[in-house]
Amino acid sequence: MDRDSMFVTALPLVLALVLGTAAALLAAWFGQRVAEVPPEDRTWRDRPPRAMRLVWWPIQWLAYYLGPALSIGKRQRVLGQLRLAGLDYALSPEQFIAARWVCAALAAVLFAILASSLRLGVPWTGLALSALFGHVYVGIWLRDQLNLRKRQTLKTLPFFLDMLTLCVEAGLNFTGGLQQAVAKGPAGALRDEFSRVLRDVRAGKPRAQALRQLADRMNEPAIHNLVSALIQAESTGMDLGPVLRAQAEQRRAERFARAEKLAMEAPVKMLFPLIAFIFPCTFIVLGFPIAMKFMALGM
């Protein structure tokens, strides 16, 4: 056997040895990086969202290494969005950003699997677009959570104020009435936020400060008005019953006005679907028999 044939025979073995060594080194490096991530203490934190629990380990691992790279401004912006959505006790800013990257990677992998199953190869444009969609989808989900939280708050606020008014006028103080409203009120964002106020008060925080932080977290004009009225009534020694009753009536009137506004906007919103989809189908159904009759008559 000459030298060229020996080289050709030994080349696959050398390549396999090099690739195996590189894979082993990469696996060892990856295992070392994983071992460096400390376990997360969630004793005083809420559970992550349900969809993120399925991929929580890669999110936590990536967030550990993304944390030092985040600027203070970026961290504060993301934390403000999470606070408005009621997720600041469930997710940190680096975990939310890591969730976006993990979702982008999962979307790209799913697209690659689908493309290979359909024998389309792996189009890089589609791979990039699917990763972009996965990255943007987490932001859309956060915006939907924020809008849902806002709708729930404005819907249940008058009922909570009615319960609080009833408890205060029955002889309970504000904290006791708030406890009863939280215990008996409907589940939702408002009950969670009032429960958080009670938790802050039990931890030793002044009630006025806890209420101001509630208004900052919710960032709703109705909540700001309520907190301002409560703090002013408490500082001047006024009776809280009439104040709460007036706030409940005002919030109920605002809710009725919003419902009327949405009802008046409905015909305008239906105009485009009517013109673009319903009217053409109606004209086709009505005109097809007439057109067929004309064709049969030779016209």
matplotlib code that plots the C-alpha trace (Angstrom):
import matplotlib.pyplot as plt

x = [0.0, 1.5, 1.6, -1.4, -3.7, -2.6, -3.4, -6.8, -7.6, -6.4, -8.0, -11.6, -10.2, -8.3, -11.4, -13.5, -11.0, -10.8, -14.6, -15.0, -12.4, -14.0, -17.5, -16.2, -14.5, -17.6, -19.7, -17.3, -17.3, -21.1, -21.4, -19.0, -21.0, -24.2, -22.7, -21.7, -25.3, -26.5, -30.0, -32.6, -34.3, -38.0, -39.2, -40.5, -41.3, -44.4, -44.4, -43.3, -45.9, -47.1, -45.7, -42.2, -42.1, -41.7, -38.4, -37.5, -34.0, -32.6, -34.2, -32.6, -29.2, -29.2, -30.5, -27.5, -25.1, -27.2, -27.5, -24.1, -24.5, -27.7, -27.5, -29.3, -31.6, -32.6, -33.1, -35.4, -37.4, -38.1, -38.8, -41.3, -43.1, -43.1, -44.5, -47.3, -48.2, -48.0, -45.0, -42.2, -42.4, -42.4, -39.8, -36.6, -35.6, -32.8, -35.2, -37.7, -35.0, -33.7, -37.2, -37.4, -34.1, -35.2, -38.5, -36.7, -34.5, -37.5, -39.3, -36.3, -35.9, -39.6, -39.4, -36.3, -38.0, -41.1, -39.0, -37.0, -40.1, -41.6, -38.2, -37.8, -34.3, -33.6, -34.3, -32.3, -34.8, -37.6, -35.3, -34.5, -38.2, -39.3, -36.7, -37.8, -41.4, -40.5, -38.6, -41.4, -44.1, -43.0, -43.3, -46.8, -47.7, -46.5, -48.6, -51.7, -51.1, -50.9, -54.2, -55.9, -54.8, -56.1, -59.5, -59.8, -58.9, -61.4, -64.1, -63.8, -62.8, -66.4, -67.3, -64.2, -65.0, -68.6, -67.3, -64.8, -67.4, -69.7, -67.0, -65.9, -69.4, -70.1, -67.4, -64.1, -61.1, -59.6, -57.1, -59.8, -62.1, -59.4, -58.7, -62.4, -62.5, -59.5, -60.9, -64.4, -63.7, -63.3, -60.0, -57.9, -55.3, -57.0, -57.3, -53.6, -52.5, -54.6, -53.2, -49.8, -50.7, -51.7, -48.5, -46.5, -48.4, -47.9, -44.2, -44.1, -44.4, -46.6, -50.1, -49.8, -46.5, -48.0, -50.9, -48.7, -46.6, -49.9, -50.8, -47.3, -47.5, -51.0, -50.4, -54.1, -55.8, -58.7, -56.3, -54.3, -57.6, -58.6, -55.2, -55.1, -58.6, -57.7, -54.5, -56.1, -59.0, -56.6, -54.4, -57.3, -59.2, -62.3, -64.7, -63.6, -67.2, -68.5, -65.1, -65.2, -68.9, -68.2, -65.2, -67.3, -70.1, -67.6, -65.8, -69.1, -70.1, -66.8, -67.2, -70.7, -69.2, -66.5, -69.1, -71.2, -68.1, -67.3, -70.9, -70.7, -67.4, -68.7, -70.5, -67.4, -65.2, -67.6, -67.6, -64.3, -65.2, -68.6, -67.2, -64.2, -65.6, -69.4, -70.7, -68.6, -69.8, -73.4, -73.1, -71.5, -74.3, -77.0, -75.3, -74.2, -77.7, -78.4, -75.1, -75.7, -79.2, -77.9, -75.2, -77.9, -79.9, -76.8, -76.7]
y = [0.0, 3.3, 6.5, 8.2, 5.2, 5.1, 8.9, 8.4, 5.5, 7.4, 10.7, 9.7, 8.3, 11.5, 13.7, 11.5, 11.8, 15.6, 16.0, 13.7, 15.6, 18.9, 17.6, 16.3, 19.6, 21.6, 19.3, 19.7, 23.5, 23.6, 21.4, 23.7, 26.8, 25.1, 24.1, 27.7, 28.9, 29.0, 27.7, 30.4, 31.3, 31.9, 31.8, 35.4, 35.5, 34.5, 31.5, 32.2, 32.2, 28.8, 28.7, 29.8, 27.0, 24.5, 26.1, 27.7, 26.0, 27.5, 30.9, 30.9, 29.8, 32.4, 35.1, 34.5, 35.4, 38.2, 40.0, 41.7, 42.8, 44.7, 48.4, 50.2, 52.0, 48.8, 47.1, 49.9, 50.0, 46.2, 46.3, 49.1, 47.0, 43.9, 46.0, 47.4, 43.8, 42.6, 40.3, 42.1, 39.5, 36.6, 37.6, 39.7, 41.9, 39.5, 36.6, 38.3, 39.1, 35.6, 34.3, 36.3, 34.7, 31.2, 31.6, 32.8, 29.7, 27.4, 29.0, 28.6, 24.9, 24.2, 25.8, 23.8, 20.5, 21.4, 22.3, 19.1, 17.0, 18.6, 18.1, 21.8, 22.0, 24.7, 28.1, 30.7, 33.4, 31.5, 30.5, 34.1, 35.2, 32.4, 33.4, 37.1, 36.0, 34.1, 37.1, 39.5, 37.2, 37.4, 41.2, 40.8, 38.5, 41.0, 43.7, 41.4, 40.7, 44.5, 45.1, 42.2, 43.5, 47.0, 45.7, 43.5, 46.4, 48.9, 46.2, 45.1, 48.4, 49.6, 46.3, 46.3, 49.9, 48.9, 46.1, 48.3, 51.0, 48.5, 47.2, 50.7, 51.9, 48.7, 49.7, 48.2, 50.3, 50.7, 47.8, 45.5, 46.5, 45.9, 42.5, 41.6, 42.9, 40.9, 37.8, 38.1, 39.9, 38.4, 37.0, 39.3, 41.9, 44.3, 41.7, 40.7, 44.4, 45.1, 41.9, 43.2, 46.4, 44.4, 42.5, 45.7, 47.1, 44.0, 44.2, 47.6, 49.9, 53.1, 52.7, 55.9, 54.8, 51.3, 53.0, 55.3, 52.4, 50.7, 53.7, 53.7, 50.0, 50.1, 53.5, 54.0, 57.4, 55.8, 54.2, 57.5, 59.4, 56.8, 56.8, 60.6, 60.8, 58.1, 59.8, 63.2, 61.9, 60.1, 63.1, 65.5, 63.0, 62.7, 59.8, 57.2, 56.0, 58.9, 59.2, 55.6, 55.8, 58.8, 57.0, 53.9, 55.9, 57.8, 54.7, 53.1, 56.1, 56.0, 52.3, 52.9, 55.7, 53.4, 50.8, 53.4, 54.5, 50.9, 50.4, 53.5, 52.4, 49.0, 50.0, 51.9, 48.9, 46.6, 48.8, 47.5, 43.8, 44.4, 46.2, 43.9, 40.5, 40.2, 42.4, 40.8, 37.3, 38.5, 40.0, 36.8, 34.6, 36.9, 37.5, 34.0, 32.6, 35.7, 35.4, 31.7, 32.4, 35.1, 32.7, 30.0, 32.5, 33.3, 36.9]
z = [0.0, -1.1, 0.9, -0.8, -0.1, 3.5, 3.8, 2.3, 4.6, 7.8, 7.0, 8.1, 11.3, 12.0, 11.3, 13.5, 16.3, 15.9, 15.8, 18.8, 20.8, 19.9, 20.9, 24.2, 25.0, 24.0, 26.2, 29.1, 28.7, 28.5, 31.6, 33.5, 32.5, 33.7, 37.0, 37.6, 37.6, 41.2, 42.2, 42.3, 45.6, 44.9, 48.5, 48.3, 44.7, 42.6, 40.2, 36.7, 33.9, 33.0, 29.4, 30.7, 33.3, 30.5, 29.5, 32.8, 33.1, 29.9, 30.7, 34.1, 32.7, 30.0, 32.4, 34.7, 31.9, 30.5, 33.8, 33.8, 30.2, 30.8, 31.2, 34.0, 31.6, 29.8, 33.1, 34.4, 31.2, 31.3, 35.0, 34.5, 31.8, 34.1, 37.0, 34.9, 33.9, 37.5, 36.8, 38.7, 41.5, 39.0, 36.4, 36.6, 33.6, 32.6, 32.8, 30.5, 28.0, 28.2, 27.6, 24.4, 23.1, 24.2, 22.4, 19.3, 19.4, 19.9, 17.0, 14.7, 15.7, 15.1, 11.7, 10.8, 11.9, 9.9, 6.8, 7.0, 7.5, 4.3, 2.5, 1.8, 3.1, 5.6, 4.0, 6.0, 5.3, 6.9, 9.7, 10.5, 10.2, 12.5, 15.1, 14.8, 15.3, 18.4, 19.8, 19.1, 20.3, 23.9, 23.7, 22.2, 25.1, 27.6, 26.0, 26.0, 29.7, 30.4, 28.5, 30.2, 33.6, 32.8, 31.7, 34.8, 37.0, 35.5, 35.5, 39.2, 40.8, 41.5, 43.1, 45.3, 46.4, 47.2, 49.4, 51.1, 51.7, 53.2, 55.6, 56.6, 57.2, 59.3, 61.7, 60.4, 59.8, 56.4, 56.8, 58.1, 55.3, 52.7, 54.1, 53.8, 50.2, 49.3, 50.9, 49.4, 46.1, 42.7, 41.6, 39.3, 39.1, 41.6, 44.3, 43.8, 44.1, 47.2, 48.7, 48.0, 49.8, 52.9, 52.7, 52.6, 55.6, 57.6, 56.8, 58.5, 55.6, 56.1, 54.6, 52.6, 51.1, 50.2, 48.5, 46.5, 45.4, 44.4, 42.2, 40.6, 39.9, 38.3, 36.5, 36.0, 36.5, 38.4, 40.9, 41.2, 42.0, 44.6, 46.3, 46.4, 47.9, 50.5, 51.6, 51.7, 53.8, 56.2, 56.6, 57.3, 59.6, 57.3, 57.4, 54.8, 54.1, 52.0, 50.2, 49.2, 48.2, 46.0, 44.4, 43.7, 42.1, 40.0, 38.9, 38.0, 35.9, 34.1, 33.4, 31.9, 29.8, 28.5, 27.6, 25.7, 23.8, 22.8, 21.7, 19.5, 18.0, 17.0, 13.8, 12.6, 13.3, 11.4, 8.3, 6.8, 7.3, 5.7, 2.7, 2.2, 3.0, 3.6, 0.7, -2.0, -0.9, -0.9, -4.3, -5.7, -4.2, -5.6, -9.0, -9.9, -10.8, -12.8, -14.7, -15.4, -16.7, -19.0, -20.3, -20.9, -23.0, -25.0, -24.0]

ax = plt.figure().add_subplot(projection="3d")
ax.plot(x, y, z, "-o")
ax.set_aspect("equal")
plt.show()
